Amino acid sequence: MFLFDFINIIITSIQDFFGGLFFPSSPEYQKKRQLRGYVLELKKLNPQLYHTGKILLPAFGSLLYQLYHFLQPIKAVLDKTVNSSDIRIAEKNQALFFEAALTEDQLKQRRSFTFQARSLLLSQCSNYQEAEHKLQEQVHEFKNCMKLFSAPAFKIREQELIKLFFLSDLCDFDYAAFLNRFNNNLQLTAGTPASISQDNFEEVFGGDVIQNLLDFQFIVQHVAITQTTIDNVIFLARSLENYTDETGVKLEKTLQTVETLLANQLKRTTIPIMLKLIKEDPNFEENITVSEAKPLQEYVDRSSENFQADSKRLLKITKE
């Protein structure tokens, strides 16, 4: 194997020498030159994840396995809060996420628009006309309250929530299908060890896992775990049962580890380079249009719809 590689390197070097000498501006020579540069870039990784010949090395499988396990406690938090499969739980936690950016007085005002709070206030009115007037006042106050969410601070808050959605996508990635390429006997269950040796994984031909790489890269390019991201995950975790300060510390260390794996070991440029080499195209890029998420606008619209429905119900009760 090593002799074959050595001979192949010599032949390639000779071809490159004459190509660069006689046809330095030819598209084919420039293409090979760019691809060689990408190979050298991947060789800087430690551990090595790719080998010439379009081969993904066992270390790549080991890295995927580590990511899967580190992300499980993060997935548990997100699945029980802003990314819950129960839409009511997800919407409730997204509302709490946005409302956490309100001041104490603003939050008090926001909570004054619940059905129970409004009903109690209207019950103190002496007649229907007074109640109707109070309802009109509430409508005006509610509209002013909703205008708070158009401030730049809430646009930033929205982007933070979208980052959590992408982090959730990273947690939900089909690691089992990808890892099965490196070890078809591997079962990802709650009982599997948190780390296993690279010896448990095999080399994989890159051409067989192009779609896996594309799917994984699409998610990774949108995930950036900053201190703000960490603080937001811990904020969500605090609303769950059995949360302790120790839980928060573990979540922070785990997220820092995940970011280290993505930034230092995998690097966010590695998979795009692998795809260029596998495709033998230095200009290869996957262009996918991502629909723009608007969770803040959805929250405001949902709040307005609920307020209007409550208003109709309260008006009916008041008339009766």
Salt bridges, closest charged atoms under 4 A:
ASP5 OD2 - HIS51 NE2 3.74
ASP16 OD2 - ARG36 NH1 2.75
GLU41 OE1 - LYS44 NZ 3.55
ASP79 OD2 - LYS75 NZ 2.94
ASP86 OD1 - ARG88 NE 3.37
GLU91 OE1 - ARG302 NE 3.64
GLU99 OE2 - ARG110 NE 3.61
GLU137 OE2 - HIS133 NE2 3.12
GLU137 OE1 - LYS134 NZ 3.25
GLU160 OE1 - ARG157 NH1 3.29
ASP172 OD1 - LYS75 NZ 2.50
GLU246 OE2 - LYS250 NZ 3.46
GLU259 OE1 - ARG268 NH2 2.88
GLU280 OE2 - LYS54 NZ 2.88
